[in-house]
Every structure is written in structure tokens, then in C-alpha cells.
Amino acid sequence: MAYRYFFLCYFFFTCMQGWCFDAYDSVRFDAYYCIDSTHQLSSSDVLKDDVKWNLIKDPENFNLGHNDFNVWLLLRLKNEKADKNYMLTIENAHLDTLVLYKYGKSTTKIVSTGDRQFFSQREHEYNMFVFTLPDSCDFFLLRTTTQGSLSMPITIKGVSEYMVDSNTDTMMLALFFGIVFLSILLNVLLYSRIRENVYLFYVVCLIGNAVLNAVDSGVAFQFLWPNHPDLNQYVGLFYACAVTGLLFSQNFLSLKKTAPLLNKFYYVLYVYVLVMVIINLMGYYNISIEYLVYYFYASSFLFLFSGIYLYFIKKYRPAFYYMLAWGIYAVCGVVYMLASEGVLPFTFITKNALKIGNILEIIFLFMAVVDKIYDLREAKEHSDFEALRLAEENKEILSARNNALEKFASFTAHNIRGPVSSIMGLTNLFQMVKQNDEETNKVVGFINQSALKLDDVVKDMILLLTLHNREESKREELLLAPPYYEAKKLFTSSLPEGTVVLFEESFLQRKIYAEETILKFTFSQLLDNSYKFREVSKPLKITVREEIEGNYHCIYFSDNGIGFDSAKYKDDVFGLYKRFHVNGQGKGLGLYFIKEYMRKIKGKVAIESKQDEGVVVRLCFEKI
């Protein structure tokens, strides 16, 4: 963290130097311009009396926009000291051709340069265009031609002031590229240590940013391809570097997941870049460079809007520093544009507004990346914790299922053994009494009863195994009443003739999430239990009512049967093969099946009962 504060302090000190330098008195001069739309006028033609010259009121903010014509400048120094040299600086590294005519008392000296000529042909090896203006000359003519922006901030200063100013600009560039280089190095080291892809995307973005600024400031031409000025006519490098910002933003903000619709706008800009590169390769440099500014406006707005949307609407925490980074850059971009249009004065701050914005953007984007990594780590730790928790839960569930299956195996072996032994004994007895028809019929009846018992055991085995092997139930939207009435219809049809059962029912007719077959089975089990454990001295009464409790629809199923002490058996109420009645009825499977089925449809079940006071079963389902 300390290096950030060092950079900020150094940056502030440099800015203070810039303000002080701007306070110097610049050389007083008059500046005029005329336009040659024919591209035919020579230096002698523009000096004729019929040529109209326009006064440049603010030379430091001189800008004619994107126009394909020659511009002639006429400069007259208004100094008081003779035999002194001054320095003319044009703060635009992308002017195609500049020809300076120095008119002395007897001779005219011509200096020709531009980004379409070798860098070594410049009068001074500087990333911008600099010319020496001797005081011995009466006036100067400067012809400019370019297919890009005719932005020509003009400053004329003394040699000493120029040296101080150029050193300040050099320090500013060194500061910017130094921060970029350190940021690239730091993030490469972090990636090698942590292996998070967001660092790689940020490194690509930083490299693209550095190359973009190197090309824009003329440093790339000065140091990378000074003998290949033809490369300056291809803006594909600008667009390629700008695309790195799109790649980083898409990955950093995880737009495919967090904002799919917003992510499509990024692909629109990809297409825009591709079209502009093709236009540039076809030779239409002026079109591709003119529309480059629209790309930067669109992409900056998209980045800023993405940060605001993700942070405030989607509550995506890492978008906070991202939003600040692009917000500051956008403000600095506006300051730079206002200075270019002459609304703000052309000072050190306004002239370097984009670089200042870039420096602050890099710092805040790094903080955003750190925040993103922290968020990813936190999410990973949470997912690891959840995985461990689920593993423990699954372990407990598996252990419980194994215990249940062991009990079931033991119980089944015992229950199957009884009917099998009976069938074997009855078979032997049948052989002994085979001559007695009456005795034979009795034996056959006993064999049939044993076979039915065996069939019941096998059915319970199949039902329990099906329950344990079944995956999560497929829930659907349905009403509680229809499955209940179907189960009731089946129940009443199986009752002995003359059996009286009183029903009291109340449904809300609202939908829940459940599975119809499970509901039918559950209601059937409850109805069967009510009849099985009824009080024989009075008519059976069953009450069913539906109520809403928070996020659940609950069914209260109660009867007036013999009941049992649920408080005494609370830990075993829903256990496998647990019986609570002295009459010996039941197999201890019904409540176990209900509990397991309710768990699989994400419902809840509870039971309350007292001896001789009946049973109340509460089934709760998720409501819609």
C-alpha cells in the first residue's frame, strides 16, 4: 500500500511544479491563420494582400477539428530584446506535415517535419513538434496538413522556460509509464503466486493502456519505430489497445453472469472496432482516426455505466473501485476536452488531464482487482465450508440410512423366517392329513394366511428400498384437496360394511409445491392409522384443516383414537419399526414413510398425541 501513497505525493509535487511553470510570462506574439482548401497555395501566395488572415485569440487552445485542408499560420514575435532564440511547440504528435518558413532580413530558412517523415529529420528530437524561432527573423509561416485532428496548441517560450517545461512533461510521462510498469510487474508476480485470471486480464489492460498513451504522446514513434513513419498512419494499434479495456471489464465484472444484456453492448463495440480497422487497412485513415474519438466516448460511458449498474443495482461489491476508476477518468477526459475546445485554460493540469486520469484509474483499478480477489477468496472459503457441511450432512444421512437398512434387514429376516417356517410346517401337516378334507381345508387356509403375511413383508421391503433409492422428488404446483379426496375415496371403499367414520374438512384451495403421488400415499397412511388405532367404543372422527403459517401451507390431520404418549417417545416417533400401542397393531413403518417423503419434498412434519385423546399430525408444505 505504501507505494501508492508515494506515487500520489510525487504526482502532487509534479503538479505543483506545473502550476508554477505556467505562472511564467510566456513570449508575447501575434498569431493568425488562413485556410487553403485547394492545397495549392505556396508561401508566397499566402503573403499576398488578397489573402484573408484570421486572428487566433487563444493560441494555446487553437483547434480546427477534423478537416482535410492546409492551414497556414503567421507568427510575429513582440519581444523587446534582440538576438535571442525562442522555442515554438505544437502540442500534437500526430500532424502529418509541418513546414516552417523563417523570414530573416536577407534569407528564408525552411524546416520540414511531421509524423510522415523520419523522426531524425526533426529540428529537435522531442515527442511533440518543436522549432527554434530566432529573434532575428521578422515573422514566421507554418504550413500544416493532416488527415487527423487539426488541434494545434501553440506555445512560444524562452529556451530556459522551455527546458523547465519539457522536463516537467518528461517527468509526467516517466511517472505514468513507471506506474504502469510497476503495476504490470506487481500483477504478474501476484498471478504467479495466486493464479487468478483477473490479474492476467488486468496486465493485458495495463499493457494496452501503456501502448495507447505511448502512441498518442508520440513516444512510440520516437523510441520504437523512428525510421518507419508509415506505421503512424495505421490506427489499428489504437483500437487494438483500446479493446484490452473491454476484455478486462467483461472478465472483471463477470458480465456473462451478472449482466448478460449489458454484456451484449461490449460485443457491439468489438464489431465497431473491427469495422474501423478494416476501413483503416483499406486506406481511409481520416475516417478511422475521426471515429476513434467516438469509440473512446462510447467505451468510457459503457465502463462507467457498468460500474454504477453493477454496484448500485446488482450490489456487486468489487464494482465500487471500478466505478471510481472510470468516473475519475471520465471527469479528467471532460476536463481535457473542455481545454481542447478553449472553455478551460490550457495549463499543465488540463494539458495532462488524460494522463492524470490514467494514473488515478490504474491505482483504483488495482484496488478493484484486489477487492475482486478478496471477494473470490471469500466466496471460495464459503463454498469450501458449505462443501464440508454438506459432506457432514451426507455422512450423517448415509449413516442413518445404513442403520435403517440394517434394522430393516434384521426385521425382514425375522418376519420372513416366521411365514416361511409356518409354510414349511403346514406343508408337513398337509402331508399327514391329506386324507381328511376338513383338515385339509384348514391347513390350506393357514398356508394362505402365511403367504399373505409373507407378501406384506415383501411389499414393505420394496416400498422401503424404493424410498431410500429415490432421488429428490420432482415437485410441482398443486392443490392439497384433490390428493386428499382421492386417498379418502380409496380408504372409505376398503372399510367393512356398516363402518361409520365422521369427517370434518376445511381447505383454502391454494397451491403448494409437492408431488401428487407422495401426497396420496401420505394421506392414505394417516387415514389407515386413524382407523387402525381407533377407539372401538365410539364412532371414528377425522378432522382435516388447512392453515397458512409464514412461508408454509400446513395441514392439521387429527382423530379421536386411542392415541399414545408422544412426549414419552418424542425421539422415536418417526423411527423405523417403532410401535407405541399395546394392542400390537401396526408394523412401525407408516410414520417413518411419512417423515421420509416430507423430507424429500422439502416439507415438515410434526405429531402430538396423548393417551386416549387421539393424534394430531401437522404436515407443512412450501407455499407459492
Helices and strands as residue ranges (DSSP letters): H 2-22, E 29-36, H 43-46, E 54-55, G 59-61, E 63-66, E 70-77, E 85-90, E 97-103, E 108-113, G 119-121, E 129-134, E 139-145, E 149-151, E 154-158, H 159-194, H 197-217, H 219-223, G 229-233, H 236-252, H 255-258, H 260-281, H 285-290, H 292-308, I 309-313, H 319-340, H 348-351, H 353-432, H 437-469, E 476-479, H 481-493, E 501-506, E 511-514, H 516-532, E 540-549, E 552-559, H 590-600, E 604-609, E 615-622
